[in-house]
């Protein structure tokens, strides 16, 4: 399915051939990645659990986002509130509106299932731009605290500042009258 198209950006469902392309591009830019993540996203989409979405910029894969309709982890586990997972825009395609357009699509999909949406964002400085973008778009910390490796991190507990150290943000999708 095509969600959006203009002269530069195309946003569509992920297909199986995208998995290897995205993996290779992320490895090339220095990210620690395997194809398994994308194969899982495709399987979850096939099973009706999620939407796996890809952005192209001038015909080249530039980014992706996933919307899970009912999270199986975190503070919203099994509450039927959609979760945005893995918003990624390749470095060379940033600052072209791709991330915001992917979020527009994800929020639109989510609004058909719930009046709110949530996501987790990493706390290390590699997520700084994403943290700012989410706040500008109306996402706020949900108050459940810092999570590490899928669990609430207790006060004074030691952890590693890696991709598993996250804060959950939520956004209301309710239309104002």
LOVEXPA-671736 format. One record per residue: residue in three letters; x, y, z of N, C-alpha, C in turn. Coordinates in steps of 0.1 Angstrom, whole numbers, plus 2048, in hexadecimal, padded with zeros to 3 digits. Atoms other than C-alpha are relative to their C-alpha. Last residue first. Example, Ala and Ser with C-alpha at 12.3 -4.5 7.8 and 13.67 -1.06 7.14 Angstrom:
% LOVEXPA-671736
ser7F77F58008897F58477F880B808;ala8097F480087B7D384E80980C800;
//
This chain:
% LOVEXPA-671736
unk80C7FA8077778CA8BD80280F7FF;unk8067F67F879A8BB8C47F48067F8;unk8037F48087A289A8B37F980A809;unk80E7FC8007B08808CA7FF80D7F9;unk8057FF80E7D28748C07F28057FF;unk80E8018037E28798E27FD8027F2;unk8067F48078078738E37F17FD7FF;unk80D80280581C85C8F97FB80D7FA;unk8087F380284185A9017F37FC7FA;unk80C80180885483D9107F980D7FF;unk80B7F97F987884291C7F47FF7F6;unk80A7F880789382A9117F6807809;unk8047F67F58B381891B7F780A7F9;unk80A8067F78B57FA9047FB80980B;unk80E7FF8068C780D8E87F57FA808;unk80080680D8E68118FF7F18017FA;unk8077F68098ED82691E8017FB7F1;unk7F77FC80A8F58089347F98097F7;unk80480480D8E380395580B8047F6;unk7F67FE80A8E880697A7FB7FB7F3;unk7FB80C8078CA80899180A8047F5;unk7F28037FC8C78279A68067F37FA;unk7F87F47FC8A18299A180D7FA805;unk8027FB7F289380999180A80C803;unk7F38007F989580696B7FE80680E;unk7FE7F37F98727FD95E80E7FF808;unk8057FF7F28777DE94980280E805;unk80E8047FF87B7D69247FA80180D;unk80280E8048A17D79237F27FB803;unk7F48068058A27F89367FE7F17FD;unk80080E80288580F93B80D7FB7FB;unk7F680580988683294A7FF7F17FF;unk7F28007FC86683E95B8097FB7F5;unk7FC80E7FB84283595680F7FF803;unk8008017F183885A9548047F2806;unk80C8057FA82C85A9308007FE80F;unk7FD80B7F88468729237F47FB807;unk7FB7FC7F283688A90B8037F3807;unk7FE80C7F78308878E580680580D;unk80A8027F68228A78D58017F4809;unk80C8068058348A88B47F57FE80A;unk8067F680884F8C08C17F37FB7FA;unk8057F67F78568A78DD7F980B7F7;unk80C8067F985A88A8C47F980B809;unk80B80180A87189F8AE7F47FB807;unk8067F38038878A88CB7F58007F7;unk8077FB7F488B8848D77FA80E7FE;unk80D8067FF8928798B37F980580D;unk8097FA80A8AE8928AF7F27FA801;unk8037F27FD8BE8888D07F68067F6;unk80E7FE8018BC8628CA7FC80F802;unk80480480D8E185E8C47F18017FD;unk8007F58098E68718E47FD7FD7F1;unk7F27FB8038DC8548FA7FF80A7F5;unk7FC7F47F88B885290880E8057FC;unk7F48027F98A783B8EF80580D806;unk7F57FA8068838428E580D7FE809;unk7F57FF7F786582D8EC80C8077F9;unk7F48058068448338DA80B80080B;unk7F47FE7F782083A8E280C7FA7F8;unk7F58088057FF8408D080C802809;unk7F27FC7FC7DE84E8DB80A7F67FA;unk7FF7F18007B98508D080E804806;unk8007FB7F27BA82C8C580180F7FF;unk80180A7F67B78168A67FF80480E;unk80B8098057B182D8887FE7F580A;unk80D7F97FC7C784789A7F47F87FC;unk8038027F27E482F8987F3806804;unk80480F7FE7E482E8727FC7FE80F;unk80D8028077E48548717FB7F2802;unk80B7FA7F87FF85688B7F27FF7FA;unk8028097F581583E8777F580580A;unk80780C80480F8528577FD7F780C;unk80D7FD8048188738677F87F47FD;unk8087FF7F48368638787F18047FD;unk80280D7FB8438588567F880080D;unk80A80680883E87B8497FD7F2804;unk80D7FA7FC85188A8677F47FA7F7;unk8048057F286E8728627F2805804;unk80480E80186F87983C7FB7FB80E;unk80E8027FD86E89F83E7FC7F1801;unk8077FE80C8908A482C7F07FD802;unk8037F28028A58A984B7F98037F2;unk8067F87F58B388684A7FE80F7FC;unk80D7FB8048B98738297F980880B;unk8007F880C8DE86D82B7F38067FC;unk7F97F37FE8DC86184F7FF8097F4;unk7F28018038C284584880680E800;unk7FE7F980D8A084D8588107FF7FE;unk7F27FE8048948358738018077F2;unk7FF7F580A87483488780F8017FC;unk7F57FF8098778138997FE80A7F5;unk7F48077FD85680C8AA80A8037F5;unk7F77FD80B8378218AD80D7FA803;unk7F27FC7FC8208118C68078027F3;unk7F580280A7FA80E8C280D806805;unk7FB7F38047E580D8E180B7FE7F7;unk8067FC80D7D27EC8E480380E7FC;unk80A7F67FD7DA7E990A7F98057F3;unk80D8068027EE7C99067F4809803;unk80280E80480E7D89137F27FC800;unk80D80180680C7FE9167FD7F27FB;unk80A7FC7F78288029307F27FF7FA;unk8007F27FB8407ED91C7F4804808;unk7F67FC7F683B7CD9097FE80E804;unk7FF80C7F78227BA8F280B80380B;unk7F28037FB8177DA8E17FF7F4809;unk8028047F27F57D98D080D7FB805;unk80D7FD7FC7F27E98AD7FD7FD80F;unk80580C7FA8177EA8A67F3803806;unk80B7FD7F782080688E7FB7F3805;unk80980B7FD84280487D7F680480A;unk8077FF7F385881E86D7F67F4801;unk80B8097FD8708208507FA80380E;unk8048017F288B83583F7F47F6802;unk7FB7F67F889D83F81F7FC7FF80F;unk8058027F289882480680780A809;unk7F78087F78A28337E57FA7FF80D;unk7FF80E80588983E7C980A7F7809;unk7FC80180E88C8637CE8047F27FC;unk7FD7F280388885F7F48077FF7F2;unk7F67FF80B87783E7FD80280F7FE;unk7FF7F380886683981E80B7FF7F6;unk7F37FC80685D81682B7FE80E7FA;unk8017F580A84080B84180E8057FD;unk7F27FE80383B7EB8568018097F4;unk7FE7FB80D8177EB86480F8037FF;unk7F97F38018117D58817FF8047F1;unk7FD7FA7F38007B689080580F7FE;unk80A7F67FC7EE7AB87080380780D;unk8098067F680278B86D7F680A805;unk80880B80781279784C7F67FA80A;unk8097FA80981D7B785E7F77F67F9;unk80A7FA7F782C7A387B7F68077F7;unk80880B7FB83F78E8617F4805809;unk80880580C84C7AD84F7F67F5805;unk80A7F68038577BC8707F77FC7F5;unk80A8007F686879C87A7F580A7FD;unk80880C80387A79A8597F57FF80A;unk8097FD80B8857BE85F7F87F47FC;unk80A7F67FC8947B68817F68037F6;unk80B8067F78A47968757F680A804;unk80C8018088B77A98597F57FA808;unk80280D8078D27B28727F38007F9;unk80D8058058DE7D487E8017F27FA;unk7FF80E7FD8FA7E68917F27FA7FD;unk8098057F68FA8088808017F1802;unk7FA8037F391981486F7F77FC80B;unk7FE7F47F990B8258508047FE80F;unk7F77F780891280783A80280D808;unk7F28057FD9017F085480A80A7FA;unk7FD7FC7F38E280685180D7FB805;unk7FE7F27FF8E280482C80380480E;unk7F37FD8068E77DE82B80380F802;unk7F68067F78CA7D884480E8057FA;unk7FF7F77F48B37F083080C7FB809;unk7FC7F38048BA7DE81080280980C;unk7F28018028B77BB81F80680E7FC;unk7F98047F48957C282E80F8007FE;unk7FB7F57F98887D68108087FC80C;unk7F37FC8068857B77FA80680C808;unk7F58087FC86A7AA81180D8047FB;unk80180D8068527C780D80D7F8803;unk7F380780184D7E58247FD7F37F8;unk7FE80C7F882C7F781E80E7FA7FD;unk80780C80382F81980E8037F580A;unk8028087F383B83D8127F77F47FD;unk80B80A80184884E7F38007F880D;unk80380A7F685B86F7F57F57F67FD;unk7F48057FA86A8847DA7FE7F4809;unk7F580180A85088E7C080D7FB806;unk7FF7F38078338867D880C7FF7F7;unk7F77FF80C8258667E680180E7FB;unk7FD7F280481585B8068098007F5;unk8067F77F780583C81580280F7FC;unk7F97F380080C8247F97F8809809;unk8087F480080080080080980C800;
//
